[in-house]
């Protein structure tokens, strides 16, 4: 199926724009057209399908699945639910409050919040189609593993005191819930609206990400990356994490950049560390979480993730080189 996008890019680049094959400009334009059409198509279709099924899984039901589970099982289940329930950032605060109100431990709740921005179904399918299923499986395992480990550490350190006091006094019933028409037509309309809303919310990040990826792919020589971020540079992984910290993109927008970096023969671990840094330690996400978490918790959150990403990058580079 994805060959159609390559054929479309061939026609647009070489026939419509009449660019010479093999030139830097042609390579960049071809990359941009192919990835733009492919990612927007996948984004809309996957969000529609998943939103249709997600209409049967309200946020409060996620909370119910986790209630009553053992602490160890809770970490794993919460991290996995974070991966398969891509609620938007605006849902993070009510979900956080609802989990704690139900008596779910803070560490289990944080396992959900750590995993949720890193993984979602759109990212999995696009990653698999663009950079291969082996790397996608590694990315999924890393995301879930970080959620489990982070939640465990937070519980062991008893960091409940770093949650804003008002959170413990709020009841889930006070949070407005969205009513969904449960008919087939109603669910389809909800799925369509969610897909349109998602495209409207992330299109700019995707265009910017693909544009950066196209520029890297077409114009930046592989020797540049080999010198500054190649396997021979022992500081390449922490450098990649530091570069990603101030950037902001969702996982869909950063995938084309990762694709371009991999095409320049950067080590897989370095690229994954960069991706994780961009999507999981974003300023907007921290601004939202500041409503329920004190600065000490946010500082721990950012420090834990940064160190974890560096270690994951080194480990993957050692295993996959």
C-alpha positions, 0 to 999 in steps of 0.5 A, a space after each residue: 500500500 505504501 508504494 502508492 505514496 512513493 509513486 505519488 512522490 516520484 510523479 510530483 518530484 520528477 514529472 510535475 516539478 521536473 527536478 533532476 533525480 539524484 540532486 539534493 533538492 530532488 531528494 529533499 522534495 521527494 522525502 517531503 512529499 512522500 512522508 507528508 502524504 503518507 503520515 497525514 493519511 495514516 494519521 487520519 485513518 488510524 485516529 478515526 479507527 481508534 477513536 471509534 473504539 475509544 468511544 467505548 472506553 471512557 477515561 473513568 473506565 480506564 481508572 476502573 480497570 486499574 482499581 484493586 490490582 496489586 501494586 506490581 500488576 498496577 504498574 504494568 497495567 497502567 503503563 500498558 493502558 497509557 500506551 493504548 489510550 491516547 487521551 489528549 493532554 487536557 485529559 491528563 489532569 482529570 485522569 490524574 485526579 480520578 486515579 488518586 481519588 479512587 485510591 490508586 497509588 501515586 506511582 501507578 498513576 505516574 506510570 500511566 502519565 509517563 507512558 501516555 505521551 510516548 506511545 500511541 497507536 498512531 505512532 506505532 503504525 507510522 513508526 513501523 511503516 517508516 523505520 521498521 517493526 524491530 525499532 518500533 518494538 524496541 520503542 514500545 518496550 522502552 516506553 512501557 518499561 520507563 513507566 513501570 520503573 518510574 512509577 516504582 521509584 516514585 512509590 518507593 520515595 513516597 512522593 505523595 507530598 509533592 502533589 498539590 494539596 487540593 488534588 486530594 480533596 477533589 472527587 471524580 464526580 466533580 469533573 465533567 464527562 463527555 457524553 457520546 452518542 452510542 449508536 453506530 452513527 454517533 460513534 462514527 461521527 465522534 470518530 470523524 470529529 476526533 480525527 479532524 481535531 487531531 489533524 488540526 491540532 498537530 498538522 503544523 508539528 508534522 509539517 515542521 518535522 517533515 520539513 526538518 527531516 527533508 532538509 537533513 535527508 537532502 542537504 546535510 551530509 552523513 559525515 556531519 552526523 558521523 562526526 558529532 553524533 556517530 557511534 564513535 562519539 561517547 557523548 552523542 547520546 547525552 548530546 541528543 537528549 539535551 538537544 531534544 529537551 527544549 524542543 516540542 513535538 508530538 510523537 507523530 511530528 518527530 518520526 520524520 526527523 528520526 527517519 532522516 537521522 537513521 538514513 544518515 547512519 546514526 545509531 538507533 539508541 541515539 535516535 531513540 534517546 532524541 525522540 524520547 527527549 522531544 516527546 516526553 519532556 515537552 514544556 506544554 506537558 509540564 505546564 499542564 502537569 504543574 496544575 497538579 504537581 509541585 515543582 519538586 515532583 516536576 524536577 524529579 520527573 524531568 531528571 528521571 526521564 533525562 537520565 533514563 533516556 541517556 541510559 536507554 540510548 547507550 544500552 541500545 547502541 551497545 546491543 544493536 551496533 
